[in-house]
């Protein structure tokens, strides 16, 4: 089972798709990109419950905030007592485009079996002056540079979309970034 979604444009979004891995060797993924602008709060994440042995899962959550926008990752990975040899990987990356924006991470991991491998990583970063300088030296203006960096940041999720949706998602992110300078 694979969920792939993008969240932008609403004042408040709360979205947590769920995947229940009930069959042996089942695999589930939740891949998400959220964009929070002025006055917006994107609260997104996912829930994956491992109920069978040898199951695997992955959650990738990418968020971009600008103009005081707020993004949150909220998620659950639950390993049932019969889910031996299960593996899960959770990645939560946030990109803040100004000093007024914020990001929060609320991971919850419940493990009821000792024979599992669980990974969680979270990063919060901003676009560095060095990245902008590098892009500027290659002929990109500030707005183009920010767009390129943000698209690279979202690549892991956007590349999972069918081509026509990925192109539209990149256009929407570009529109949302107008006026951003890092």
C-alpha positions as CSV (number, residue, x, y, z in Angstrom):
1,X,0.0,0.0,0.0
2,X,1.4,3.4,-0.9
3,X,-0.1,6.9,-0.1
4,X,1.4,9.8,-1.9
5,X,0.0,13.3,-1.2
6,X,0.7,17.0,-1.3
7,X,-0.9,19.6,1.0
8,X,-1.0,23.2,0.2
9,X,-3.5,26.1,0.0
10,X,-5.8,25.6,3.0
11,X,-5.6,27.5,6.3
12,X,-5.5,24.3,8.4
13,X,-4.8,20.8,7.1
14,X,-4.8,17.7,9.4
15,X,-4.1,14.6,7.4
16,X,-3.0,11.1,8.7
17,X,-3.5,8.3,6.3
18,X,-3.3,4.8,7.9
19,X,-1.8,1.6,6.6
20,X,-2.4,-1.8,8.4
21,X,0.1,-4.5,7.5
22,X,-1.8,-7.6,8.3
23,X,-0.2,-10.1,5.9
24,X,3.3,-11.6,6.1
25,X,5.8,-9.7,4.0
26,X,3.4,-6.8,3.4
27,X,4.8,-3.3,2.7
28,X,3.4,0.1,3.3
29,X,4.5,3.7,2.5
30,X,3.2,7.2,3.3
31,X,5.0,9.9,1.2
32,X,3.9,13.5,1.9
33,X,4.8,17.0,0.9
34,X,3.2,19.9,2.8
35,X,3.6,23.7,2.1
36,X,2.6,26.2,4.8
37,X,2.4,29.9,3.9
38,X,1.2,32.9,5.8
39,X,-1.6,32.0,8.3
40,X,-1.5,28.3,7.4
41,X,-0.8,25.2,9.5
42,X,-0.1,22.0,7.7
43,X,-0.4,19.2,10.2
44,X,0.4,16.0,8.3
45,X,1.9,12.6,8.9
46,X,0.9,8.9,8.8
47,X,0.1,5.8,10.8
48,X,1.5,2.4,10.0
49,X,0.6,-0.7,12.1
50,X,2.6,-3.8,11.6
51,X,0.5,-6.8,12.6
52,X,2.3,-9.6,10.8
53,X,5.9,-10.9,10.6
54,X,8.5,-9.7,8.0
55,X,6.5,-6.5,7.2
56,X,8.3,-3.3,6.1
57,X,7.2,0.3,6.1
58,X,8.5,3.8,5.2
59,X,7.1,7.2,6.0
60,X,8.6,10.3,4.3
61,X,7.3,13.6,5.3
62,X,8.7,16.8,3.7
63,X,7.4,20.2,4.7
64,X,8.2,23.8,3.5
65,X,7.2,26.8,5.5
66,X,7.4,30.5,4.6
67,X,5.9,33.9,5.7
68,X,5.2,32.6,9.2
69,X,3.6,29.3,8.1
70,X,3.6,26.4,10.4
71,X,4.1,22.7,9.6
72,X,3.9,19.7,11.8
73,X,4.6,16.0,11.4
74,X,2.5,13.7,13.5
75,X,2.9,10.0,13.1
76,X,2.6,6.6,14.6
77,X,4.5,3.4,13.8
78,X,3.1,0.5,15.8
79,X,4.8,-3.0,15.9
80,X,2.4,-5.7,17.1
81,X,3.5,-8.6,19.2
82,X,3.4,-11.0,16.2
83,X,5.3,-8.7,13.9
84,X,8.8,-10.2,14.3
85,X,11.5,-9.3,11.8
86,X,9.6,-6.2,10.8
87,X,11.4,-3.0,9.7
88,X,10.3,0.6,9.6
89,X,11.9,3.8,8.5
90,X,10.5,7.3,9.2
91,X,12.0,10.5,7.7
92,X,10.7,13.9,8.6
93,X,12.4,16.9,6.9
94,X,11.4,20.5,7.3
95,X,12.6,23.5,5.3
96,X,12.0,26.9,6.8
97,X,12.2,29.8,4.3
98,X,12.3,32.6,6.9
99,X,12.8,33.3,10.6
100,X,9.0,33.6,11.3
101,X,8.1,30.1,10.1
102,X,8.1,27.0,12.3
103,X,8.0,23.3,12.2
104,X,7.2,20.7,14.9
105,X,7.7,16.9,14.9
106,X,5.5,14.5,17.0
107,X,6.7,11.0,16.3
108,X,5.2,8.1,18.3
109,X,6.6,4.6,18.1
110,X,5.1,1.7,19.9
111,X,7.1,-1.5,19.9
112,X,5.6,-4.8,21.2
113,X,8.2,-7.2,19.8
114,X,12.0,-7.2,20.4
115,X,12.9,-8.7,17.0
116,X,12.4,-5.6,14.8
117,X,14.4,-2.7,13.3
118,X,13.0,0.8,13.6
119,X,14.6,4.0,12.3
120,X,13.5,7.6,12.8
121,X,15.2,10.7,11.7
122,X,14.1,14.4,11.6
123,X,15.8,17.5,10.2
124,X,14.9,21.1,10.2
125,X,16.9,23.4,8.0
126,X,16.9,26.6,6.0
127,X,18.3,27.6,2.6
128,X,21.9,28.6,3.2
129,X,23.6,31.7,1.8
130,X,26.1,29.3,0.2
131,X,23.4,27.4,-1.7
132,X,21.9,30.7,-3.0
133,X,25.4,31.9,-3.9
134,X,26.1,28.7,-5.8
135,X,22.9,29.0,-7.8
136,X,23.4,32.7,-8.4
137,X,26.9,32.0,-9.8
138,X,25.3,29.7,-12.4
139,X,22.9,32.4,-13.6
140,X,19.8,31.8,-11.5
141,X,18.1,34.7,-9.8
142,X,17.1,34.4,-6.1
143,X,13.5,33.2,-6.9
144,X,14.7,30.6,-9.4
145,X,17.4,29.4,-6.9
146,X,14.9,29.0,-4.1
147,X,12.5,27.1,-6.5
148,X,15.3,24.8,-7.6
149,X,16.4,24.1,-4.0
150,X,12.8,23.5,-2.8
151,X,12.1,21.1,-5.8
152,X,15.3,19.2,-4.9
153,X,14.2,19.0,-1.3
154,X,10.8,17.5,-2.4
155,X,12.3,15.2,-5.0
156,X,12.0,12.0,-3.0
157,X,8.2,12.4,-2.8
158,X,7.6,14.1,-6.2
159,X,9.4,11.4,-8.1
160,X,6.9,8.9,-6.9
161,X,4.0,10.7,-8.7
162,X,3.0,9.9,-12.2
163,X,4.7,12.4,-14.6
164,X,1.6,14.5,-15.2
165,X,1.0,15.0,-11.5
166,X,4.6,15.6,-10.7
167,X,4.7,18.4,-13.3
168,X,1.6,20.0,-11.8
169,X,2.9,19.6,-8.3
170,X,6.2,21.4,-9.2
171,X,4.1,24.2,-10.8
172,X,2.0,24.6,-7.7
173,X,5.1,24.7,-5.4
174,X,6.6,27.3,-7.8
175,X,3.4,29.4,-7.6
176,X,3.4,29.1,-3.8
177,X,7.1,30.2,-3.6
178,X,6.7,33.4,-5.6
179,X,8.3,36.2,-3.7
180,X,10.5,33.9,-1.5
181,X,14.2,34.8,-1.3
182,X,15.4,32.4,1.3
